[in-house]
Amino acid sequence: MKHSLLSLAAAGALCAGLPAGAQTVLTVSSWVPPTHSLSVAQKEWCDLVEKNTTGKVKCNVLPRAVANPPGTYDAVKNGLADVSFTVHGYTPGRFVLTQMAEFPFLGDASEPLSVAFNRVAMKYPQFAQEHQGVHVLAFFTHGPGVVFNTKRPVTRLEDLQGLKWRVGGGMVNEISKALGMNVTLKPAPDSYELLSGGVMDGTLFPAESIESFKIDKIIKYATTFPGGLYNTSFVFMMNPATYAKLGPAEKKAVDAASGETAARIMGRNWDKVDRRAFALMQANNVQVTKADAKFVGDVKSRTSALEAKWVQDAAAKGLPNADKVLAEFRSEIAKASK
């Protein structure tokens, strides 16, 4: 396996003009544009690591991704990149426990959700065990999921049916099917092509994504839900051999920038762009509908069985008292939201 932790000589070539001294250069990959909140947040993490190590650990952010979104986990595992992130749902069946963070109506912002998710997932070793082959830096989520489409206002359950929807996989796929939606699993960066070409009529996204994936002028209708219709769980990760080669002080610095700190960085950047996206929708005359109590109630009745199924599936994956872990997660969201 070719390992991407660069030698001192290579680091010198990449970082010409940097002060002399032993340096570690981390190869960092992102499959979203450089301006996307995730790329910005990942760069912020890199800057914090560099600051924590007084320049001994730096990042080389690659100009293009080393793999497509579904292949990113294995790319980090195999050393094609030292650091990156991915959506758990992009590889169906691989991750079960992390679907805990994807249920409807969990919260109205990414930062408290991400902090709560990271606290609980880091507390129980079964979550890390589900991530064989990578060193987990942090768990996080995007902002509350919104229903976007190009065809008609969605104000009731029946309006979701009869249209073709792109979803990112994971629990949102199960939620969509429970609501009777016709869904196709595709990575987020494919959305512009799918929607502009009429292959898909709509997509489930956080607000941020209409700007990030340049669909703000294609989308005509949006429906928001209190706490979000769904969420998406992510892992921020490092190649384990890269982490193992760090010195004790460097490990400590990376650890200090990771965990809850990294979850906050990811969430805060996401929330900032979510807020901006609603202003963009207004500027582009997107018709935004807030789901009423009847619509919310119908969604709850259709999706309530999914939590019970997750509790069973999580127990089968070795997580004891999964129902209590889910309740603890909701309690942590409430604490982080204050």
N, C-alpha and C positions, 0 to 999 in steps of 0.2 A: 504494500500500500504506500503510495507516495504521500508523504506527509507535508502539509502546507505551512507548518510553522517554519518561517524562513530562517536561514542561518544568518550569522552576523554579517557575513559578506553580502548576502542578498539584501539584508536590511539596509546596509550602507548604500547599496546601489539604489534602493527605492527611496531612501530618506536622505538624499545628498544634502549636505549643509547642516545636518543635525549634530548636536554635540557628541563628542566621542564617549565611548562607554558601552558596556554590554546592553544590547537592546533586543527585545522580542517584538516582532511585527506579526500581528494577527491578520490573516486574510479574511475579509468580511464581505459577505454576499447579501444582496437584497433582490428579490424578484418583483418588487414594485418600483415605480419611478423614484429618482433621487429626491423629488419634492414631496413624495408621499409621507404622511405622518410617521409611518413605521421606519422608513429610511432615515428621516430626521431624528427620530427617537434613538435608533441604533447608533447614529453618529454622536448623539448626546452621551450615550453610554460609553462610547469609545473615548470621547473627550474626558469623561470622568475617570476612566481607567488610566488614561495618560497622566492626568493631574494627580491621581492617587499614587502613581508610581514615579512621580517626578520625571516623566518622559522615558522611563525604562520599558514600558509596554505601549506600543502604538498600534493603530489600525491602518491597514491598507484596504480601503473600500474599493472593491472591484467595479469597473465601469459597466459590467453586465453580470447577470446572475450566472452562477456556475451550473444551475439546473432549473428546470421548470418548477412551479410551485409544489406539485405533488412529489417531485424527486428531491426536494431540498433536505428533508430529514436524512435520507440515505447519503446525500452529498456531504453533509457535515459528519455523519457517522464514518464515512469512508475517507475523510480528509481532503476532499476537493475544496472545502472552505473550512476555516477555523470557527467562524461564528456566523450564525444566521437565525432565522425564525421560520416557522411554518404553521399552517392551519391544521389542527388535528384531523378535521373532517375530510381533508383532501386525500387521505388514504383510508377508505372505508374499512371498518372491521379491526383496524390496528389499535385504536385507542377507545376504551370504554369509560374509564373513570373520569376523564376530563369532560365528558358530556354533561357532567354535573353543572358546569358553568354555562350551558346553552339553552336552558329551559325558558319558556315565556315569562315575562313580567318580573324579571329579577332586579332590574334597577335602571335608573335614568341616565347614568353616566359611566364612562369606561374606567375612570380612575378608581372609584370605590369598589367597583366590581373586580377589577384586576388585583387590587390590594387584597381583598377578601379571598379571591380564588388562590392567589399565591400563598397566603397564610395557611389555608387549609390544605392545599396540595403539597406544600413543603412539610407540613406536620406529619402526614401519613406516608410512610415509605412505599406503600403500594403504588402511589402515583409515579414516583421515580422508577420503580421496577417496570412500569409500563413503557419506559423510555430507554430500553436497552440500547447501548451503543453510542449514546450521547451524554454529555454532562449538562444537566439542566441548569440554566442561569436564572430563569424566571418563568412563571406562568402568567398569562394576562388574557384579557378579552378586548374585543372592540366595543363600540358604543351600542346603544339599544337598536335592535333590528327594525327596519322600516320596509313597508311594501311599496315598491316603485313600479309604475307601468306606463305604457305609451297609448293605451286604448280607452280606459274609462275610469271614473272614480270608483274606489273600492270602499263601500260603506257598510257592507254586510257579508256574511260568510259566502253567500251564493255568488257574489261578485268575484271571488277568488277563482271560481271554477270556470272552465271553458277557455282559459288563457294559458299560454306556455311560459313557464317560469324557469329562470336560472337560479340555482342555489349552490352553495359552496360545499355541501356535504355535512356529515355529522348529525347532530340532533335536529338541525333545521330541516333536514331531509325527512325525518320522521314526523316532525310537526306539520310540514307541508302536506305530506301524504294523509295525515290524520284529518286535515282540513279539506281534503278532496282536490288538491291542486295537482296539475300536470307539471311535474318538475323534471329538470335535467341537471345533472351534476357537472358543473364546469367551473374552473378557477376564475376568480374575480377579474384578472386582466383580459379575459375573453369577452367581457360584457359589452364593450363598445361595438365590436363587430357583430355580436349576436343580436343586439337591439337595433342597431342602425340598419342591418340587413333584413330585419323582420323575422329572423329565425326564432327569436324569443320575443314575447310581448312585455315581459317584466322581469324584475330581479328583486331578490331580498338582500338588502344591504343596510349598513349603518349610513347615516346621512353623509358622513365624510366622503363616502365612495363616489358620490355623483360628481364631485370635483376631481378626486384623484384619478378616476378612470374616464373622465371627460364625457360623461353622459348627461351633463346638466342641461344641454340643449335638446336632448332626445327625449328625456323623461317628461311626461305631461301631468302625471298624477302621483301623489304620495299619500300614504296612510300611516299615521303614527299610533302607537299603543303605549299606555302607561306602563313603564318598565320594559318596553320593547317587546315585539312579537317573539323574538328569539335572541340568542347571542351566539358568538363564535369564540371558541377557545383556541389559544395560540401557545406555542412553546418557543422560548428564546433559548438558544442552546450553543454549546461549544463542543468541538471535537475532544473526546476524553484524553487522548494522547497529548494534545496541545496543552490541556489543563495540567496534566501530570508533569509536564516538562517545566512548568513555571516554578520559580523559586518560592520559598515560604512567604516572603514579603509580597511577591507578585500575586500569589494565590489570595493572600489576605486582601489585597487591593481590588482584585477582580470580584471577590466575594462581597466586599463592601459596596461595590457598584451594582451588584446583582440582587436577586431576591426581591424583597419589597421595594427597594430603591428603583430597580429596573422596572418593576410592575407599575410604579408611580410614573416613571418617565414615559413609558408606553401609553398609559392611560391618559395622562395629562395632555400629551401631544394629540391623541385621538380626539379628546373632548374639544380641544381648541378648533380643530378642523370641522368637527360636527357642528359647532355653533356657527362657523363661517358658512357652512353648506346651506343652512336654513335661510340665511340672507341671500345666498345665490339662487335658491329656489324662488324666493320672492321676486328677485330681479328678472328671472326667466319665466315668470307667470306660471310656475308649477302649482297646480291646485292641491293644497295640503288639507287632508281630512284627519281629524282626531277621532279614533274609534270610540263609539259611544258604549254605554254600559251593556246594551244588548249584544253588540258585536264582541266585546271583551268576554262576556259570559258564555257566548257560544264557543269561542276559542278555548276557554278554560274547560268546558264540558267535553270538547273533542280531544283535548290534549292531556287531561289529568292522568290518564292511564300510563302515560309515558314515564312519569316519575316512578311509579310502582315497578315498571319494567326495568328502569335503570337500577333501582335498589336491588332487584334480583340479579341483574347482570353484573353489577359491581361486587356483590357478594360472591358470585361465581368466579370473579377475577381475584378474589382474595381480600377484599376490603370488608372487614367486620363492621357490623352496625352501620351499614351504608345510609339507612334512613336518618340516623343521628348525625352522621357526617353532613348530609344535605341540610339538616336543620341548623347545624353549626355554621355552615356556609352562609345561610340566610341571615343568621345572627351577626356574622362578621360583616356582611354587606351593610346591614343597618348601622353598625358601629362606624364603619368607614365612611358612611354617607353623611354623618353628623358634621 
